Amino acid sequence: MGGRMLEPGEATDDDVVLSWEGRPVVAVRLPALSESLERILADLERRHGLPLAELDRGAKQSVVRNLEARGAFALRHGVETVASALGVSRFTIYNYLNREGNA
């Protein structure tokens, strides 16, 4: 996911502090959600073994389902980012999402 470990004293309000037996032992700073989407897309590309834009239609639809399950489209510009990575239009992404919603 790309989080970073910090000393508990370095934590800000947005960090997650983990405790053991009531004592803070480590803080975790999570990346910005947009960075997470980029990491997820890179991971999917590695899994498929080629650029996402080169996948066939069925594989692209599968990627969109996977990303929807992970909440990628709740992010600002999520649809645009995914469309660009898949080499399709935003309209196509919405079609894939609507098709799944009606299935």
C-alpha positions in Angstrom: 0.0 0.0 0.0 3.0 2.3 0.4 2.7 3.3 4.0 5.7 4.6 5.9 6.6 3.7 9.5 7.4 6.6 11.9 8.3 7.0 15.6 5.0 7.5 17.5 6.2 11.0 18.5 6.4 12.0 14.9 2.8 11.1 14.2 0.3 13.7 13.0 -3.5 13.6 13.3 -3.7 11.8 9.9 -1.3 9.0 10.9 -2.3 5.7 12.5 -0.5 5.0 15.9 -0.3 1.3 16.8 0.0 0.4 20.5 1.1 -2.8 22.3 -0.1 -3.3 25.8 -1.2 0.3 26.0 2.1 1.8 24.8 2.5 3.4 21.4 5.1 1.5 19.5 4.9 2.7 15.9 3.0 5.2 13.7 2.1 4.5 10.1 1.7 7.3 7.6 -0.5 6.2 4.7 0.2 7.6 1.2 -2.2 10.0 -0.5 -5.1 8.0 -2.1 -4.0 9.1 -5.6 -0.6 7.6 -5.0 -2.4 4.4 -3.9 -4.3 4.2 -7.2 -1.0 4.6 -9.1 0.5 1.7 -7.1 -2.6 -0.5 -7.7 -2.5 0.2 -11.4 1.3 -0.6 -11.5 0.6 -3.8 -9.6 -2.2 -4.8 -12.0 0.2 -4.2 -14.9 2.8 -6.4 -13.3 0.2 -9.2 -12.7 -0.9 -9.1 -16.3 2.6 -8.9 -17.6 2.0 -6.1 -20.1 0.8 -2.5 -20.2 -2.9 -2.3 -19.2 -3.6 -0.4 -22.5 -2.6 -3.6 -24.4 -5.1 -5.9 -22.6 -8.1 -7.2 -24.5 -11.6 -5.9 -23.7 -12.5 -8.7 -21.3 -9.3 -8.2 -19.3 -9.9 -4.4 -19.2 -13.4 -5.0 -17.9 -11.9 -7.3 -15.2 -9.5 -4.6 -14.2 -12.3 -2.1 -13.9 -14.3 -4.5 -11.7 -11.2 -5.0 -9.5 -10.7 -1.3 -9.2 -14.3 -0.6 -8.4 -14.2 -3.2 -5.6 -11.1 -1.3 -4.2 -13.0 2.0 -4.3 -10.8 3.6 -7.1 -13.7 5.4 -8.6 -14.5 7.2 -5.4 -11.3 9.2 -5.8 -11.3 12.5 -7.5 -10.1 11.9 -11.1 -10.2 8.2 -10.5 -12.1 7.5 -13.7 -9.8 9.7 -15.8 -6.7 8.1 -14.3 -8.0 4.5 -15.0 -9.2 5.4 -18.5 -5.7 6.8 -19.3 -4.0 3.7 -18.0 -6.3 1.4 -19.9 -6.1 3.5 -23.1 -9.8 4.0 -23.3 -12.2 6.9 -22.8 -14.0 7.9 -19.6 -17.2 7.0 -21.5 -15.9 3.4 -21.9 -15.1 3.2 -18.2 -18.6 4.3 -17.3 -20.0 1.8 -19.8 -18.0 -1.0 -18.1 -19.3 0.2 -14.7 -22.9 0.4 -15.8 -22.7 -3.0 -17.5 -21.5 -4.5 -14.2 -24.3 -2.7 -12.3 -26.9 -4.1 -14.6 -25.6 -7.7 -14.6 
